């Protein structure tokens, strides 16, 4: 990946035109509803402005190349974990939080360096083994501190935060080492966001029965089923992203995005509901925090990466 390769990649250029067209259409539609139909669109405008900030940042990272994607994914993991640590009270324990930050940096290093056994970019074996080393580090911190009392909750939250936000989401950065980085990365980002929009839209149109009333009351079975069905069609519509995929892989990709995206969202909702917060943060206007925005990719990225690795290999 490099700026030159990106600007000569038909996949990257197609996504550039596609996303620009979607943003332009969305802006016109919102303006029509507000100024012609006189509908209140204040919150929608705020969300749209958030996208106008996020889309160029993501596009620039992919344009700049492999290192920018890996570093960008690591930074999102770090800031997402910071939100998680603040919300759960773990942030007061700098030993544990610093260890998780160190482990996320180590994940990024494993993604960035070459595999010493194959010479390929990205040390896949080390990346897969990293949770073992991170968990061992977190467990021995109380030994280093000579502090046995009240440590179990901090250890458990740190392990959850690292595995969930660092390691699972970090697979997105590792995909920059694949033989089809533009197709995989840009598809995942766009498809998971379309899945979120589809869940909201179908929920508004057909939502009656709550999906999980005690976790996320606004999510409905109608929205979930509609989004899953919509996401099953997206890999076929964007098949140019991975022309080498078989029918089985296209079906699995649709399932991963349609089901995995919603599970990621619901799992973060479990945490938020348990600790009594609406959003994990407020760093993105109209979108909440970093973790609120990347939650759908937390399940989707590793499931997709391992599916690709199983059928085609990442190289």
C-alpha positions in Angstrom: 0.0 0.0 0.0 1.2 3.5 -0.9 -0.3 6.7 -2.3 0.9 5.8 -5.8 -0.7 2.3 -5.6 -3.9 3.7 -4.2 -4.3 6.3 -7.0 -3.7 3.5 -9.5 -6.1 1.1 -7.8 -9.5 0.7 -9.6 -10.9 -0.5 -6.3 -9.7 2.6 -4.3 -10.8 5.0 -7.0 -14.2 3.4 -7.3 -14.8 3.7 -3.5 -13.7 7.3 -3.6 -16.3 8.1 -6.2 -18.9 6.0 -4.5 -18.5 7.5 -1.0 -18.3 11.0 -2.4 -21.6 10.4 -4.2 -23.3 8.9 -1.1 -22.2 11.9 1.0 -23.4 14.4 -1.6 -26.8 12.6 -2.0 -27.2 12.4 1.8 -26.5 16.2 2.1 -29.0 17.0 -0.6 -31.6 14.7 1.0 -31.2 16.2 4.5 -31.4 19.8 3.0 -34.6 18.8 1.1 -36.3 17.5 4.3 -35.3 20.5 6.3 -35.8 23.4 3.9 -38.5 22.1 1.6 -40.5 19.8 3.8 -39.7 21.8 7.0 -38.8 18.7 9.0 -36.6 19.1 12.1 -33.2 17.7 11.1 -30.9 19.2 13.7 -29.6 15.9 15.1 -29.3 14.5 11.6 -27.2 17.4 10.4 -24.9 16.9 13.4 -24.4 13.3 12.5 -23.8 14.2 8.9 -21.2 16.8 9.9 -19.5 14.0 11.9 -19.3 11.9 8.7 -17.8 14.8 6.8 -15.0 14.7 9.3 -14.5 11.0 9.7 -14.7 10.0 6.0 -11.7 12.1 4.9 -9.7 10.9 7.8 -10.3 7.2 6.9 -9.7 7.9 3.2 -6.4 9.7 4.0 -5.2 6.8 6.1 -5.9 4.2 3.4 -4.4 6.6 0.8 -1.2 7.0 2.8 -0.6 3.3 3.0 0.0 0.3 5.2 1.7 2.0 8.1 -0.9 4.7 8.3 -3.7 2.1 8.5 -2.0 0.1 11.2 -1.1 3.2 13.3 -4.7 4.5 12.7 -6.3 1.3 13.9 -4.0 1.2 17.0 -4.9 4.8 17.8 -8.6 4.1 17.5 -8.0 1.1 19.8 -6.1 3.2 22.4 -8.7 5.9 22.5 -11.6 3.4 22.5 -10.0 1.6 25.4 -9.5 5.0 27.2 -13.2 5.6 26.9 -13.9 2.1 28.2 -11.5 2.6 31.1 -13.0 5.9 32.1 -16.6 4.6 31.9 -15.9 1.5 34.0 -13.6 3.2 36.5 -10.6 1.2 35.4 -8.9 4.5 34.4 -7.9 5.2 38.0 -5.6 2.2 37.9 -2.7 3.4 35.9 -0.8 0.1 36.2 -3.5 -1.8 34.4 -4.3 0.9 31.8 -0.7 1.4 31.0 -0.2 -2.3 30.5 -3.1 -2.4 28.1 -1.8 0.6 26.2 1.6 -1.2 25.9 -0.1 -4.4 24.7 -2.0 -2.5 22.0 1.3 -0.9 20.8 2.8 -4.4 20.7 -0.1 -5.5 18.6 0.5 -2.7 16.1 4.2 -3.7 16.0 3.3 -7.3 15.3 1.1 -6.0 12.4 3.8 -3.7 11.1 7.0 -5.8 11.2 7.8 -8.6 8.7 7.3 -12.2 9.6 10.8 -13.5 10.3 9.9 -17.0 9.0 8.2 -16.0 5.7 9.4 -12.5 5.1 5.8 -11.4 4.5 4.6 -8.1 6.0 2.9 -8.6 9.3 3.8 -11.3 11.8 0.5 -13.2 11.9 1.7 -15.9 14.3 2.8 -13.3 16.9 -0.4 -11.3 16.5 -2.4 -14.4 17.2 -0.3 -15.2 20.3 -0.3 -11.7 21.7 -3.4 -12.2 24.0 -1.4 -14.9 25.8 1.4 -12.5 26.6 -0.9 -9.6 27.4 -3.0 -11.6 29.8 0.2 -12.9 31.5 1.4 -9.3 31.9 -1.9 -8.2 33.4 -2.1 -11.1 35.8 1.5 -10.5 37.2 1.0 -6.8 37.8 -0.5 -7.4 41.3 2.5 -9.6 42.0 4.8 -6.7 41.0 2.8 -4.3 43.1 2.6 -6.8 46.0 -1.1 -6.1 46.2 -3.5 -9.1 46.4 -6.7 -7.3 47.5 -9.2 -5.8 45.1 -7.2 -6.7 42.0 -9.6 -9.2 40.3 -12.0 -6.7 38.9 -9.2 -4.6 37.4 -7.6 -7.6 35.8 -10.9 -8.8 34.4 -11.7 -5.4 32.9 -8.2 -5.0 31.5 -8.4 -8.4 29.8 -11.8 -7.6 28.4 -10.7 -4.2 27.1 -7.6 -5.5 25.5 -9.1 -8.6 23.8 -12.3 -6.8 22.7 -11.1 -3.3 21.8 -7.4 -4.0 21.1 -7.0 -7.4 19.7 -10.3 -8.0 18.0 -10.6 -4.6 16.4 -6.9 -4.6 15.6 -7.5 -7.2 12.9 -8.7 -4.3 10.8 -5.2 -2.9 10.8 -3.7 -6.3 10.1 -5.7 -6.5 6.9 -3.5 -3.8 5.5 -0.9 -6.6 5.1 -3.2 -8.6 2.8 -2.9 -9.0 -0.9 -6.1 -7.1 -1.4 -6.0 -4.3 1.2 -8.1 -1.7 -0.6 -10.9 -4.1 -1.3 -11.0 -5.7 2.2 -10.6 -2.5 4.2 -12.9 -0.2 2.3 -15.6 -2.8 2.0 -15.6 -3.5 5.7 -15.8 0.1 6.7 -18.6 0.9 4.2 -20.5 -2.3 4.7 -20.7 -2.1 8.5 -21.8 1.5 8.3 -24.5 0.6 5.7 -25.6 -2.2 8.1 -26.0 0.3 10.9 -28.1 2.6 8.6 -30.2 -0.3 7.4 -30.9 -1.5 11.0 -32.1 2.1 11.8 -34.2 2.4 8.7 -35.8 -1.0 8.8 -36.4 -0.5 12.5 -38.3 2.7 11.8 -40.3 1.2 9.0 -41.1 -2.3 10.4 -39.9 -2.4 13.9 -42.5 -3.6 16.4 -41.0 -6.2 18.7 -37.9 -5.2 20.7 -34.8 -7.2 19.9 -33.4 -7.1 23.4 -35.5 -4.7 25.5 -33.3 -4.6 28.5 -30.1 -4.0 26.5 -31.1 -1.6 23.7 -34.8 -0.8 23.7 -34.8 1.0 20.4 -33.4 -2.0 18.5 -36.2 -4.2 17.0 -36.5 -7.6 15.4 -37.7 -5.9 12.2 -34.6 -3.7 12.1 -32.2 -6.6 12.8 -33.7 -8.9 10.2 -34.0 -6.2 7.6 -30.3 -5.1 8.2 -29.1 -8.7 8.0 -31.0 -9.3 4.7 -29.7 -6.0 3.3 -26.1 -6.9 4.4 -26.4 -10.3 2.6 -26.9 -8.4 -0.7 -24.0 -5.8 -0.1 -21.1 -8.2 -1.0 -22.8 -9.0 -4.3 -23.3 -5.3 -5.1 -19.7 -4.5 -4.2 -18.2 -7.7 -5.6 -15.6 -5.6 -7.4 -13.9 -5.4 -3.9 -13.0 -9.1 -4.0 -13.5 -10.6 -7.5 -11.7 -13.8 -6.3 -14.4 -14.6 -3.7 -16.5 -17.7 -4.2 -20.3 -17.8 -3.7 -19.8 -19.3 -0.3 -17.4 -16.5 0.7 -19.8 -13.9 -0.5 -22.6 -15.5 1.6 -20.3 -15.7 4.7 -19.2 -12.1 4.2 -22.9 -11.0 4.2 -23.5 -13.0 7.4 -20.4 -11.6 9.1 -21.4 -8.0 8.4 -25.1 -8.4 9.0 -25.0 -10.5 12.2 -21.5 -9.6 13.5 -22.1 -5.8 13.1 -25.2 -5.9 15.2 -23.6 -8.2 17.9 -20.8 -5.8 18.2 -23.2 -2.9 18.8 -25.3 -4.9 21.3 -22.3 -6.1 23.3 -21.2 -2.5 23.8 -24.8 -1.7 24.7 -24.5 -4.3 27.5 -21.6 -2.5 29.0 -23.2 0.9 28.7 -26.5 -0.3 30.2 -24.7 -2.0 33.1 -22.7 1.1 34.0 -25.6 3.5 33.2 -24.2 5.7 30.4 -25.8 6.6 27.1 -22.5 7.0 25.1 -19.0 5.9 25.8 -17.8 9.4 25.0 -18.5 12.6 23.1 -15.5 13.1 20.9 -17.4 12.8 17.6 -20.4 15.2 17.3 -23.6 13.3 16.6 -21.9 9.9 17.0 -20.9 9.7 20.7 -17.4 8.4 21.3 -14.8 6.5 19.4 -16.0 3.2 20.9 -19.6 4.0 19.9 -18.5 4.4 16.3 -16.2 1.4 15.9 -18.3 -1.1 17.9 -19.8 -2.8 14.8 -16.3 -3.5 13.5 -15.2 -5.2 16.7 -16.9 -8.5 15.7 -16.8 -8.0 12.0 -13.0 -7.4 11.5 -11.7 -10.6 13.1 -14.4 -12.8 11.7 -13.8 -11.5 8.2 -10.0 -11.6 8.5 -10.0 -15.3 9.6 -12.5 -16.2 6.9 -10.2 -14.7 4.3 -7.2 -16.4 5.9 -9.0 -19.8 5.8 -10.1 -19.6 2.2 -7.5 -17.5 0.4 -4.7 -16.7 2.9 -4.0 -13.1 3.7 -1.0 -12.9 1.3 
